[in-house]
Amino acid sequence: MKFTVADLLDQLSLDTSLPKAKLEKALSLSDAADLESLQIGLDALARLGVLLDDDAGVRRLDTPELVPARLRCSSKGFCFALRDDGGEDIYIRDHLLNHAWNGDRVLVRVTREGGRRRSPEGGVQCILARQTVRLLAQVEQQDTRVVAVPLDDRLLTSVELPASDGSHLEPAVESVVEVQIDRFPVGQFAPLGHVARSLPVHGGEAADLDLLLTKHRLHERPAPPRATLKAPVAKGREDLTAQPCLLLEGWQGLDRPGLPALALEEREGGWRLWVHSPAVAERIGLGTSLEAWLREQGEAICLGRSWLPLLPPALAKASAFQLDRSEAAVSVALELDAEGQLEHFRFCLSQIRPVARVDQAALAALAERKPKSRTLPAALKGLKDQIPQLEQLLSLASLVRQRRLAAGSIDLDLPMPALERLGDLQVPPPDVAHQGWLVELPATDPMGLLREAVLLAHRALGHHLAALALPALYAVNPSADPTAINEVAKAALALEIPLELSDEGDASAAELAAAFAATDRGRALQQQLRDNLKPVQWSDAAGPLALAGEAEAYAPWCCPSLHYADLWNQILLVTLLCDGKDRPTVRHKTCVDLASDQCHGAIDWPLLPPSQLAPFQEGLSRGLAQRLNGRSRFLQEFQADALAMAQARAAEPLVGQTLSGVISGVQSYGFFVEVPPSQVEGLVHVSSLKDDWYEYRSRQNRLVGRKFRRSYMVGDRIEVEIQNVDALRHQIDLAVPAMDAVAEAEGGAIDGMSPDQAMDGLEPEGES
């Protein structure tokens, strides 16, 4: 079938009926089998009350009782529906999944409302889109059947294979198989599939990348459509080629996305900071086949040493900035006072000529250079004329960062480990991170310098588009749940970390981040804080972005080669600059400057004609923000897998060795330990601790032996032995060495005893 239920519903509106012929055309359906599938889908959705199919056409119905969500299952069989609207997660019992799998987009009907410490419950009514159409698996014989058992233990199923695929039962070299799903489960019938190909498990870095791409269905990416690129408009373009703007370089991988350029000018009472974005929007049209392809891709994806770019090669080459070459840009002039506070801004289409590249080596040499030194380090020789501007940029970035942190933004010292195969994944992007926190970057990092400028530019556009009531994509995330943050604070206090709480006994996430950074248990505590921060979501409504210290509106637009959302907003901005009405009628002689914040509150007429505004409004009304949120989650899952694979491969040669690590988390079943240098995290299971009977004290984040009082708590340094590494499942088994010997030295105490025997005559310390 060429379409999903989600594709079908995206074509429908609540207001008007869509003729069936137009629906078929929109879904690119022509042959009889596809048309029959469409009718089956329409009949089923009509019975669910999701749409109305009559002689006038097809119209979507308002169904607030059906909640769109995405399934997240665990290996233990627990499944939750994560609502698209950000509401409370819905617990789905296994018999109410209705054959939905982990990652599927679904419609859920709530059957029981949530209560205190209890999630609402519901059942899957309809599967909107399948997440897993191919999977990695191992082939097993079960009675007379040949089945594929998924490597991902969150897929709580097995797939029946044809008997001919039994040839993969005993491979000569250890391998896994890629399975194509031919039929998803229906009624009492199990899913069917076939082996598409076999992949080696120990084939080196290239083979590991192939495994990752296959797992996430990126190895067969659709080619972009052929398209003729438009030339940027020349009329009204500001000539800024005399301005000494700089290109800041952080990424080195093949096909890396292009980044904005910066320039700084002094003005009375402060600075004028210019941010120049590559002019991608002017070269494509909204509603074209190329724009639709870009919308479907959503993000540029870093593979480590290379990228899967968002933009096709021709568009990337045409829009990329080059040194000493006149380039089209979309720019903003940010006027800041002497304290780094944004006062005014103005957007424009421009022509720029970058004069120099700035990398980490140059910024490090600048930081180490003595103020009155007459010698110039080699890394700065190409930047001799730009040193004053660079020094001012660094000073301004420091002021802006301080203001951002004071407004509640959170930087955590949790960088990627220094593993060579991670490549550009080690360098965070220069915009907001979707995980809800920013990686703390040193002053000598070009991405850190670029980040502060880009965050300001995105805040400026957010305020501008919200004030003009234009259909934009906003990045939003609320502040963290105070109850969850207080639990982290309590855990820190139990570890005797000094904290300053409010009169009500509360602490903010930003305050905790600052306090944790100054302790020897900082990394483990910051990880706990990280896990309680709200993720960033795309939305069609303006709102706060706590991550950037923004309370009103934040609209990304500077990185159109990195995120489709930036491209969407840049298209909207360019449309406003080129076609916006700056006065009610041609008879009015006084115009307003639509590019500047000076026009806010002065406009009471339509800025764009309905024909230009409709495609933007239609895109948002059809769930564009929700789809981009899905692509963001997909990107995070891929990057987490790439990191875990790299860490596991780094740990494999260390099996059998004893290394020093730090306890990063404690649970009733054991504790997790991070082992440098890869920061790989493994589990010491409580059953392997033979020297005592250990009880879990959740409020203190520790395990405590009932007899000998030995404790394991978050942040403790500990020696562990790496016992086993499963790179495919990213599982690392650890053990505390010499536990057996200690148990024998104590005469076998605790080992083999019941809890009552172990506690006989002992008084527990604290609460369990």
Number of C-alpha atoms within 10 A of each C-alpha: 9 10 14 16 18 17 15 17 19 16 19 19 18 13 10 12 18 17 15 17 10 13 17 15 10 12 16 12 18 10 8 9 10 17 14 11 15 23 13 12 14 20 15 14 19 17 10 13 14 18 23 19 18 11 9 12 15 24 22 22 15 13 11 8 11 20 22 21 26 25 25 20 21 14 11 9 12 13 21 23 28 21 19 19 12 11 10 13 20 27 24 25 16 15 9 15 21 16 20 24 23 23 21 18 27 28 22 26 19 19 13 13 11 15 8 5 6 10 16 17 20 22 23 25 19 22 22 20 17 17 17 17 14 19 24 25 22 17 27 18 12 10 7 7 13 22 26 29 21 21 16 16 15 18 20 18 15 18 24 23 23 13 13 10 16 16 10 18 14 11 12 7 10 12 17 23 24 21 25 19 20 15 14 18 16 10 8 7 9 15 18 19 22 21 23 14 12 17 19 16 16 13 13 10 13 9 14 21 18 16 24 21 17 17 20 20 15 15 13 8 10 9 8 17 14 9 13 11 15 13 11 19 13 11 8 11 16 16 14 19 17 11 17 18 24 24 23 21 18 22 25 14 16 15 18 22 23 23 25 26 26 23 19 21 16 14 13 8 10 18 22 20 24 25 25 30 28 25 30 25 26 22 16 20 14 17 11 12 15 20 21 14 17 21 20 15 20 21 24 21 22 25 21 24 17 18 17 17 20 26 27 17 11 11 18 19 12 16 22 19 25 16 14 12 13 15 21 29 29 26 26 26 22 23 21 21 17 14 14 20 16 20 12 15 22 19 25 21 28 23 22 25 23 23 20 19 16 20 19 17 15 23 22 17 16 19 14 11 15 11 8 6 7 8 9 14 14 11 17 20 13 15 19 12 13 17 16 10 18 20 14 15 21 19 14 24 20 17 16 21 22 14 16 23 18 13 16 20 23 25 23 21 16 17 14 15 17 14 17 12 17 22 17 21 26 18 20 20 20 22 23 21 17 21 18 26 22 24 18 14 19 11 17 19 21 25 24 26 25 25 21 20 24 27 23 25 27 25 24 26 29 26 19 26 24 20 16 19 13 18 22 29 29 31 28 29 25 17 19 19 13 14 12 15 21 18 17 23 27 19 20 24 14 14 18 9 18 14 16 12 14 9 7 6 9 16 21 17 26 21 17 22 21 17 18 23 16 12 13 12 20 22 21 21 26 23 16 20 23 21 14 18 22 19 19 22 25 22 22 20 16 24 20 18 25 26 31 30 21 22 18 15 24 30 30 29 31 30 24 28 29 24 24 24 26 23 24 20 26 27 24 22 25 19 16 19 18 15 13 18 20 22 20 16 10 10 7 9 8 9 13 15 17 24 21 18 20 14 16 16 9 12 16 9 11 15 19 16 11 10 8 15 16 12 14 21 15 15 16 17 17 17 17 21 23 19 17 23 19 19 17 21 16 16 19 16 13 20 19 12 18 23 22 21 25 24 25 24 21 18 24 16 11 15 15 13 12 16 14 13 23 23 25 25 22 22 16 16 14 21 22 22 30 22 23 16 13 19 20 24 24 26 22 23 17 19 12 14 22 21 24 25 24 27 21 21 18 14 17 19 23 27 26 22 21 21 19 13 14 12 14 21 19 26 22 16 17 15 15 25 20 24 17 17 21 14 20 19 14 18 17 23 18 25 22 17 17 14 15 16 13 16 17 14 11 12 11 16 18 23 17 12 13 11 13 8 11 19 15 11 9 10 9 14 11 9 10 14
